[in-house]
Amino acid sequence: MLEGIKVVEYATYMAAPGAGCILRDWGADVTKIEPPGGDPIRLFFRTIGTDIQDNPVFDFDNRGKKSVVIDTSKPEGQALIREMVKDADVFLTNVRPGGLTRSGLDHDSLKALNPKLVYCSLTGYGLDGPDADRPGFDVASFWSRTGVASLTIPKGGEPFPLRTAFGDHTTSIAAAAGICAALVEAQRTGKGRLVEASLFRTGLYTMGSDLAIQLFFGRVASTKGRGEQNVPISNFFQSQDGKWFCIVARQGETDWAPLCRVINRPGLAGDARFNNAKGRRAASAEIVDILDAGFGAYPMDELAKRLDAESIAWAPVQTLADVAKDPQAYAAGAIVQTPSAKGDGSTYASPASPVRFPGADDGPKGPSPSVGQHTKDVLTSMGRSADEIEALFKAGIVA
């Protein structure tokens, strides 16, 4: 879909490279500019004492890209990036605004070189306000400051960190969508646009329904335990063989009678204490106890059949080991084969980009690059002679 679109990615870690990977999977040509020594995420497993050539965390965000190493602390390195941007369609960065301005790589400077450029800034807190230049990571900017962390824990519990790059990759999706919208405009008008994505704003949007309630009513309900739910039948339950699953009840009274049949207590549907939402809310703990006993009488395989027979919306609580064997994950195209960085033609399973385009080549376009693997090729494509390239290497401007 994005074949012919040229992206220059000046970014490290996960959120912005994740957006670049989505664009690459969709066909864009993505050149990743790395600092001397490479993107720190290349050291993800070495940091914990594992030395492997394939790095599934780095590969996930960088498959199919070209890698160029440029020392942007030097004016000559900054000038190389400005030259690369002159014929690019997209510039994607997560460098803080102050650093970009000092390097002459801010939006205004690059727009003057390429008016059609879509410039995507992905930061912790956005480009304006007192925290515009504050460093941001997803546990801080997306998870903690937005209220997600405090709302996720049951009332009275202690905060806990989110899983690896959860907020980063949610923000990757947002940034990729914004870039694509700006590309449509640029192709229509010939003018580029600044696209501003942040972990903070994406986190607020992700919690948008609760935030909308807070903004409108001035308060929001805390996260409660299983026995204190406003809609106790929308909850988590356990089968006889110890497997957890969730039920999502539809609006109104649609699912109460069917659930009574699932647990083989159809008479409960007519019980005046429980046959309306208000009554069930008042008796939340009792309802949960009844359903616990009912569901606990059946193994999960049997429960699955009974829930499906009544058209109940439910899902198992799976581990990632379960997900890796879930046939629906493969049928949905959510797991794809990624070429190995070893270069031996082998592949391994990895998560797909978040959107599928049936019939299109929307998967990995190659392995992740080694550090500076394409530096010479890219410089050659920019018209640099062999002597000029050698001089740049000797001066430490590129690697």
N, C-alpha and C positions, 0 to 999 in steps of 0.2 A: 504493500500500500504506500510505503514511503520511499520506494526506490527512486534514486536521484537526489534525495535530500541529504545534504552534507551537514553533519553535526560536529562541532568542536566541543569536546567535553573537558573542562578544566576543573576537575573535582576529585575528591578522595572520599573514603569511607563508603557509605551505603545509599543514602537517600537520593542524591543526584546521580551517582553511577547507576542506581536502579532504574531511574527514569531513562538514562541513556541506553540501558539494556533493552527496555521496552521498545524504544524507538528503533534499535538495531534489529530486534526480532521482527519488527514490522517492515524492515527493508532499508532503513536509513544507513548511510555510511557514517560510522562514528569513529572519530579519532580521539583517543584519550590522552591528555597531556598529564604526565606524572612528574612528581618532583624527583630529584636525584635520590636513588635508593628505592623508588617506587611508592605506590599507594600503600599506606600503613596496613591496610587490610590484607595485603599479601602475607603479612606476618601473623595472621589470626591464629593459625594452628601452631606455628613455631613458638608463639608466646606461651602456649600451654604445653610445650614440650613434644610436639609431634611434627616431624619433618616429612612432608609428602609433596609430590610434584603437583598433583591435582589438589586444588583448594576449593572445595565445593561452595564455600561462602563467597570467596572472591569471584570464582567462575560464574556463579549465579548472576552477579551484577555486571559482569564484564565480558561475557562470551561474545565472540564475533567482532570485537572492537580491534582497532589498531592502537598500538602503544608508542608514544613518543615521549622521551624524557627531555625536559627543558628546565634549566635553572632560572626560574622567574625572579630570583633575587637580583639578577643582573639585567641591566637595561637591554643588552642584546637579546636576552631570552624573552623579555617582554615584547620587544620589537618583532620577534619571530611569531608570537601568538597573534599580534595585530595583523601581520601579513597573512597568517592562516585564515583569519576571520574575514578577510576582504571578499572572498568568494564563497563563504559558508552561508547556509540557510539558518542555522541555529548555533548559538553559543550558550552552553549550559555550565553553570558554575555553582559551587557552594562555598567559595571563598568569601570571607566577610567583607562587607561594603568598603570599610576603610582601607583594607589591603588592596582591593581592586582599584580604588581611586588613586592610591599612591603609585600603582603600577601602570596607570593609564589604560586599565582594562575595564573600567566602569561602563555603564550603558551609554552615556553621552559620548564618550570617546570612541567606542566601537560603532555606534550609530553613525557618527560622522564619516567613518570609513566605508560603511555598508548600510545604506538606508533601509534595505529590505531585510536586515538581520532580525530574527526573533531571538531576543536575549532573555534567557531564563535564569533568574537568581533564586536559588533555593537556600534559605537560611533558617536559623533557629526561630527568630521572632519577627521577621519581616524587615523592610527597608526603612521604615520610619519609626519614630518614637524613641524613648530613652534607652531601650534595649536592642536597638537595631544592630549594634556591633558586638553584642554579647555572644560568646560561643554557645552553640546549641547542640545537644544530642537528644535522641528521642526519649530516653528515660526522663530527662529534665524538661525539655520544651514541649514534647507531645504528651507525655504521660503524666508528669507531676504538676506542672503549672496550669494545665488546662482543666484540672479537676477529674480527669479520668482515673487517676490512681485512687483518689479519695472515694469516688463513687463505686469503684470496683470491689472494694473490700466491704464485707458486712459491717454494720454499725458496731463500733468498739474495737474492731480489729486493727492490726498494724499494717502500714503500707508495705508493698512488696514490689520488686522490679518487674517490668514486662519482659517478655521473651526477646531473643535476639532480633533486632532491627524491625520489630513489629510496627512501630511508628514511622520508621524510615521508609519502609516499603509502602505503607499507606500513602505517605507523602509522595513517593515515586509515582504512584498512579495519578495523583492530583497534578503533579508537574507535567507528566506526559500528556495528560488531557489538555492542560493549558497551552502547552507548546503546539499541539495539533490544531487547536482553535486559532491560535495566532498565525500558524502557517496557512490556514485557509484564508484568513484576512490578507496576509502578505501576498498570496498568489492572486487575490482579487484586486487589491489596491496598489501593489508594488511597494508598500510601506511595512516595515517591521514593527515590532512592539515589545515593550518590556513585559515579561511574564514574571510575576512575583509569587513564589510558593514558599511556605514556611511550615515547619513542624508544628508550631504553635497554632496557626490558623487551621491547618488540617485536623489537628487534634480537637479543636473547638467544633469544627464541622462534624467530625466523627461522633461527638457527643451532642450533636445538634438538637435532637429531640428533647433531651433533658435540659439543655441550655435554654431552649425556647420556653420550656415550662418555668424555669428559674426567672428568666427575663420578664415573662408575662405575669406570673403570680408572686414573684419575690421569694419563692422557696421551692424546694424539690425534695421528694421523698428520699430517704436513705436506702441503701441496699440492705435488705432484710434476709434472714435465714429462711429455710424451706417452710417452716411452720408459721411464718408471719406474712406470707404473700397476700397482696390485695386480690389476686386471682389465683387461688391455691392450686387449681388444676393446671395452670401454666407453671411447670415446675420440673424438678429433677426427681427421678424415682429409680429404684433398684429392683432387678429381677431376682428370681429365686437363686440363680447361679452367680449372683453378685455383680451383675453388669449394670452400669448406670445408663440412663437414657433421659432425654428431655421430651416434654410435651409442650406444644404451643397451642393453646386454645383459641379458637376463633371468637369473634365478637358475639355478644349476646348469649343465648342459651344453647347454641348449636351443638356443643360437644359434651354436655353433662350426661345426657341419657346414653349416648354411645359409649362413654367411658364406664358408665355403670354396667353396661353389657359386657365390655371388655373384661372387667374383673368378676363377671358372673354374679352381679348383684343388681339385676334390672329393677327390682323394687325400690331401690334408693332414688331412682329418677322422680318418683312421685312424693318423696319425703318433703313435707312442707318446710323443714328446716334448711334444706339444701337445694331446692329446685329453682332458686333464683340467685343472681350474682351477689346481692346484698347479704343474703343468708349465708352463702358460702364464705364470703369475706369475714363475717362475724365468727364463723366456726372454722377458720383457716386451719388451725392446728388439728382439729378433729378430722377435717376432710383429708389432710395429708396422712394422718394415721390410718384412715380407712383405705386410702389408695395404696399406701405402703403395704398394708396387709394383703390387699387384693392383687397387686402386681407381684408381690413376693411369693405368691402361690404358683407362679409359672416361670419356667426357664425362658431366657431371652428369645430363643428361636420360636417358641410358642407365642410369646407376647407379640413378637413382630407380626405374626400372622393375624392375631386378633386385632391389633391396632390398625393394620392395613385394611382388614375387612370392614372396619367402621370408618375408614377414611380420616383417621386421626393424623394430624401433622406431628410427627415425632422424628427423632434421630438418635442414634447411639452416641454416647460420649466416648469418642475414640482417642486412642493414643496415636502419635505419629507413626508408630510401628503398624497400627491398624490401617492408618491412611495409606501407607506405602503398599498395602495389599488390597486396598479397596478398589474393586473393578470400576466403580463409578468415576473415580479420579482419573483413570485411564480413558474411559469412554468419553469423558468431558474434555479430554485433551489437556488436563491440568498438570500432567507429568509427562515430560518429554525427554528424549535422549540427547544429551549434550556431548559434543566431541571432546575427547580428553586433551588436556594440555600436553600430554606426553608426545603427541604427534604421531602415534602409531596406528591411527585409524580407529581406535576403540572409542566407545561412548559409555556414558553412564547416565542414570536417571537423575533428573533435576526438575524443579518446579518450572512450569510454563509461565509466560506473560499472562496478565489477568484477563485478557479478552481474546476470544477465538474468532477467526474469520474463516468460516467453512469454505474449503476449496482453495484457500490461499496458502502460500508458504509463510506462515506466521510463527515459525519456531526458530531455534538457534541457528545462526548463520556461520558458526565456526567455534573453535575453542577460544578461551581467554588468551590474551597475548602474554608473552614474557616481557619483562621490563625493558622498554626501549626497543622492542623487536622490530618496529617499523620506522624508527627514527630516520635512517638513511633513505628509505623508500619515500617517505613523506617529504623530506628535504629535496630529494631529486625531483619529485613532482612539482615542487615550488620553483624549480629552475636553478637550484644551486648546483654548481659544478663539483666534481669530486674533490678538487683542491679546497674549495670553500667549505665543503662538508667536513673534510679532515681538520681544517682550521677550527671549526666550531667544536669538534670533539676535543681537540688539544687544549682549547681554552676552557673546557669544562662547561660550556654553555648548553651543550646537549650531551646525551649519553645513550 
